[in-house]
Amino acid sequence: MASSEPVDFSLRHDSFERWYQTPLGRALLADQRACVDHHLRNLTGARQLQVGISHRVPLASSTDFSQKIVTTPKWGAAIPEGVAVCDADELPFPGDSMDLVILHHTADFSPHPHQVLREASRVLRGEATILLIGFNPVSVWGARRLLSRSRTGPWGGRFLMKSRMEDWLRLLDFSVEFSRSCFYRLPIQKPVSERRQSLLERVCGNGILPIGAYYCIVARKRVCSRIPRRPVWNKQKVITLPGSGTVGVSRGCASRISIKSRQSGSCNDR
């Protein structure tokens, strides 16, 4: 019977971050960075936001955005500028403020994965881009997680189905432009020879079969940005004209009307 105790995702974040320092973790991160750079190389804009497990695992550092913001779920002693401490399912940014959002295993290591996508959708501008990376349960890595009792490193993640993430994105009015699984290395720390690695890639059809260790989804928000509301009239700039009720008029017009009234004796005189 499964345990009903809540999962401490903060501990799993730390374990996953340390795992990235292993040979297998460095190889995975290098492959993910190459994948992200390939799909985002032509994008540009004002603000780029990366929501992940740690600010020490950056992606898309070569993109052409004026401001690059990274979030981290845990406060640290030396957090650099441009890093926001927050939960992935409650972002401290206004709506329609980002031109690109990158979710790096964010849903895998969150107690509320659907809310993570909702928050990403909220802060994205209309026609902006979201890139999502998550572990693939339909892979050798997914089998490794099921057979292992350990929940350290990547094995502490949820391994959500790629099709489920695509459905959630479509429900949030996103159009999926790219979706593919990547990284066909076996989940072992021992280095694999280039010959064996190329054989694995040929067997897997060079990415055609959806059994890579992680998937990358690129989608575009098809909801237009909200139009700012027109400012409400300032009551201090509203005057009452004799016999005409309340009229919205500037102070300059009011002074000219007052002068004309004194000259002619009445606003209604011809």
Wavefront OBJ file of the C-alpha trace (Angstrom):
o trace
v 0.000 0.000 0.000
v 1.388 3.418 -0.982
v 2.403 5.815 1.737
v 0.176 8.864 2.306
v 2.958 10.978 3.792
v 3.602 14.203 1.870
v 6.746 14.336 -0.222
v 9.466 16.771 0.878
v 10.335 18.214 -2.522
v 12.892 20.633 -1.040
v 15.120 17.687 -0.126
v 14.611 16.159 -3.540
v 15.585 19.470 -5.174
v 18.894 19.430 -3.325
v 19.540 15.790 -4.196
v 18.775 16.362 -7.884
v 21.027 19.427 -7.995
v 23.923 17.450 -6.507
v 23.274 14.615 -8.967
v 23.951 17.010 -11.842
v 27.602 17.022 -10.721
v 27.974 13.306 -11.542
v 29.264 12.181 -14.974
v 25.791 11.079 -16.041
v 24.256 14.280 -14.722
v 26.762 16.451 -16.605
v 26.094 14.519 -19.804
v 22.336 14.955 -19.409
v 22.654 18.667 -18.690
v 24.926 19.198 -21.713
v 22.382 17.475 -23.944
v 19.530 19.563 -22.511
v 21.437 22.802 -22.997
v 22.146 21.907 -26.627
v 18.464 21.072 -27.175
v 17.267 24.326 -25.607
v 19.775 26.464 -27.522
v 18.737 24.803 -30.785
v 15.038 25.580 -30.362
v 15.415 29.065 -28.888
v 18.250 30.399 -31.031
v 15.980 32.643 -33.124
v 13.862 34.015 -30.284
v 14.262 37.512 -28.918
v 12.345 39.735 -26.563
v 12.373 41.697 -23.343
v 12.147 39.116 -20.541
v 13.144 35.483 -20.249
v 12.169 33.443 -17.197
v 13.593 30.066 -16.172
v 11.717 28.165 -13.471
v 13.589 25.103 -12.239
v 15.054 23.255 -9.301
v 17.993 25.615 -8.767
v 19.528 28.827 -10.068
v 22.851 26.980 -10.319
v 21.596 24.923 -13.271
v 21.041 27.610 -15.952
v 19.716 27.006 -19.450
v 19.466 29.220 -22.548
v 22.290 31.516 -21.479
v 23.001 32.506 -25.091
v 19.511 33.726 -26.011
v 18.962 37.344 -27.035
v 16.700 38.700 -24.282
v 17.156 42.018 -22.520
v 16.425 40.613 -19.053
v 16.963 37.037 -17.915
v 15.333 35.970 -14.658
v 15.883 32.671 -12.862
v 13.867 31.352 -9.933
v 15.012 29.105 -7.129
v 12.747 27.402 -4.576
v 15.130 27.838 -1.657
v 16.896 30.817 -0.116
v 20.694 30.700 -0.108
v 23.535 32.740 1.344
v 24.897 34.088 -1.943
v 22.040 34.390 -4.396
v 23.149 36.494 -7.382
v 21.264 39.355 -8.972
v 18.412 38.341 -11.233
v 17.360 35.352 -9.121
v 13.920 35.259 -7.477
v 13.170 32.958 -4.537
v 9.686 31.520 -4.967
v 7.649 28.387 -5.508
v 7.058 27.307 -9.074
v 3.299 27.205 -8.581
v 3.142 30.779 -7.205
v 5.306 33.119 -9.268
v 5.767 36.700 -7.985
v 5.466 38.296 -11.430
v 2.579 40.213 -13.030
v 0.496 38.656 -15.760
v 1.502 39.060 -19.410
v 5.025 40.127 -18.435
v 7.303 37.426 -19.938
v 8.271 36.689 -23.537
v 9.734 33.251 -22.795
v 9.274 30.791 -19.924
v 11.495 27.719 -19.506
v 10.292 24.970 -17.173
v 13.290 22.763 -16.381
v 11.958 19.598 -14.665
v 9.668 21.968 -12.775
v 6.533 19.856 -12.992
v 8.553 16.725 -12.134
v 9.551 18.156 -8.760
v 6.447 20.091 -7.747
v 3.525 19.005 -5.540
v 1.183 20.858 -7.926
v 2.400 20.236 -11.510
v -0.758 21.499 -13.203
v -0.623 24.753 -11.247
v 2.975 25.165 -12.411
v 1.751 25.293 -16.006
v -1.096 27.629 -15.074
v 1.340 30.083 -13.488
v 3.635 29.907 -16.498
v 0.650 30.651 -18.738
v -0.413 33.565 -16.553
v 2.919 35.397 -16.716
v 3.403 34.786 -20.457
v 2.398 37.392 -23.002
v 0.102 36.496 -25.861
v 1.936 34.660 -28.680
v 4.919 34.106 -26.358
v 6.791 30.796 -26.053
v 7.063 28.172 -23.348
v 9.690 25.407 -23.341
v 9.141 22.472 -21.022
v 11.605 19.710 -20.103
v 10.550 16.650 -18.119
v 11.601 13.063 -17.537
v 10.004 10.471 -19.776
v 8.359 7.528 -17.952
v 8.238 5.516 -21.218
v 11.980 4.954 -21.305
v 14.781 2.950 -19.746
v 15.079 5.784 -17.239
v 11.412 5.374 -16.341
v 11.920 1.645 -15.824
v 14.968 2.406 -13.674
v 12.839 4.653 -11.457
v 10.107 2.027 -11.062
v 12.587 -0.707 -10.111
v 14.621 1.425 -7.728
v 13.752 2.094 -4.104
v 15.940 5.170 -4.069
v 14.331 8.573 -4.530
v 17.562 10.532 -4.786
v 18.690 12.403 -7.866
v 16.307 12.210 -10.840
v 14.531 9.190 -9.358
v 12.751 11.477 -6.910
v 10.817 13.119 -9.752
v 7.297 12.325 -10.921
v 8.132 11.305 -14.531
v 4.882 12.650 -16.012
v 3.715 11.485 -19.428
v 4.566 13.727 -22.350
v 1.046 13.335 -23.748
v -0.412 14.551 -20.448
v 1.752 17.669 -20.507
v 0.677 18.371 -24.082
v -2.993 18.003 -23.102
v -2.538 20.391 -20.186
v -0.887 22.931 -22.462
v -3.708 22.717 -24.998
v -6.277 23.221 -22.232
v -4.418 26.429 -21.388
v -4.750 27.572 -25.029
v -1.232 26.696 -26.122
v -0.346 25.397 -29.542
v 2.348 22.684 -29.390
v 4.980 23.406 -32.044
v 7.587 20.783 -31.126
v 7.534 17.681 -28.962
v 10.201 14.991 -28.855
v 12.078 12.751 -26.454
v 15.861 13.027 -26.280
v 19.009 11.497 -24.732
v 19.349 7.756 -25.315
v 22.143 7.030 -22.912
v 21.574 4.269 -20.364
v 20.987 5.461 -16.757
v 24.387 4.304 -15.496
v 27.335 6.371 -14.340
v 29.868 4.321 -16.288
v 30.782 6.095 -19.553
v 29.449 4.513 -22.729
v 31.676 4.131 -25.771
v 30.845 6.184 -28.845
v 30.242 3.014 -30.854
v 27.702 1.714 -28.362
v 26.081 5.125 -28.054
v 25.669 5.440 -31.821
v 24.195 1.941 -31.895
v 21.620 2.947 -29.272
v 20.653 6.011 -31.303
v 20.268 3.952 -34.485
v 18.120 1.390 -32.697
v 15.929 4.159 -31.302
v 15.507 5.649 -34.757
v 17.468 8.877 -34.105
v 14.787 10.214 -31.817
v 11.773 8.944 -33.742
v 10.793 6.469 -31.036
v 9.552 8.315 -27.913
v 11.794 6.468 -25.460
v 14.429 9.091 -24.680
v 15.335 9.921 -21.091
v 13.612 13.317 -21.205
v 11.213 15.152 -23.484
v 11.308 18.702 -24.753
v 8.059 20.488 -25.597
v 7.904 23.898 -27.260
v 4.507 25.605 -27.366
v 3.122 29.052 -28.160
v 0.477 30.877 -26.194
v -2.460 31.584 -28.502
v -4.314 33.881 -26.110
v -3.780 37.561 -26.867
v -2.382 39.806 -24.178
v -4.881 41.781 -22.189
v -5.462 45.379 -23.318
v -4.780 47.820 -20.470
v -7.935 49.467 -19.120
v -8.456 53.119 -19.921
v -7.850 55.385 -16.933
v -10.900 56.475 -14.978
v -11.784 60.164 -15.058
v -10.275 62.133 -12.204
v -13.142 63.771 -10.328
v -10.972 66.784 -9.510
v -10.967 67.648 -13.226
v -14.766 67.580 -13.547
v -16.675 70.865 -13.200
v -20.376 71.723 -13.155
v -21.623 74.169 -15.764
v -24.761 76.226 -15.083
v -27.778 74.426 -16.478
v -25.724 71.709 -18.119
v -25.056 69.225 -15.320
v -21.650 67.639 -14.809
v -19.326 67.608 -17.804
v -15.881 66.076 -18.061
v -13.619 68.923 -19.038
v -10.042 69.879 -18.294
v -9.089 72.802 -16.080
v -7.811 74.719 -19.133
v -11.198 74.496 -20.842
v -12.914 75.423 -17.603
v -10.905 78.635 -17.275
v -11.688 79.613 -20.872
v -15.386 78.977 -20.326
v -15.302 81.095 -17.132
v -13.638 84.009 -18.953
v -16.127 83.823 -21.802
v -18.993 83.735 -19.317
v -17.821 86.924 -17.620
v -17.441 88.668 -20.953
v -20.872 87.708 -22.270
v -22.696 87.596 -18.956
v -23.944 84.017 -19.369
v -22.729 80.740 -20.867
v -26.000 80.491 -22.758
v -25.931 84.017 -24.266
v -25.318 84.175 -27.969
l 1 2 3 4 5 6 7 8 9 10 11 12 13 14 15 16 17 18 19 20 21 22 23 24 25 26 27 28 29 30 31 32 33 34 35 36 37 38 39 40 41 42 43 44 45 46 47 48 49 50 51 52 53 54 55 56 57 58 59 60 61 62 63 64 65 66 67 68 69 70 71 72 73 74 75 76 77 78 79 80 81 82 83 84 85 86 87 88 89 90 91 92 93 94 95 96 97 98 99 100 101 102 103 104 105 106 107 108 109 110 111 112 113 114 115 116 117 118 119 120 121 122 123 124 125 126 127 128 129 130 131 132 133 134 135 136 137 138 139 140 141 142 143 144 145 146 147 148 149 150 151 152 153 154 155 156 157 158 159 160 161 162 163 164 165 166 167 168 169 170 171 172 173 174 175 176 177 178 179 180 181 182 183 184 185 186 187 188 189 190 191 192 193 194 195 196 197 198 199 200 201 202 203 204 205 206 207 208 209 210 211 212 213 214 215 216 217 218 219 220 221 222 223 224 225 226 227 228 229 230 231 232 233 234 235 236 237 238 239 240 241 242 243 244 245 246 247 248 249 250 251 252 253 254 255 256 257 258 259 260 261 262 263 264 265 266 267 268 269 270
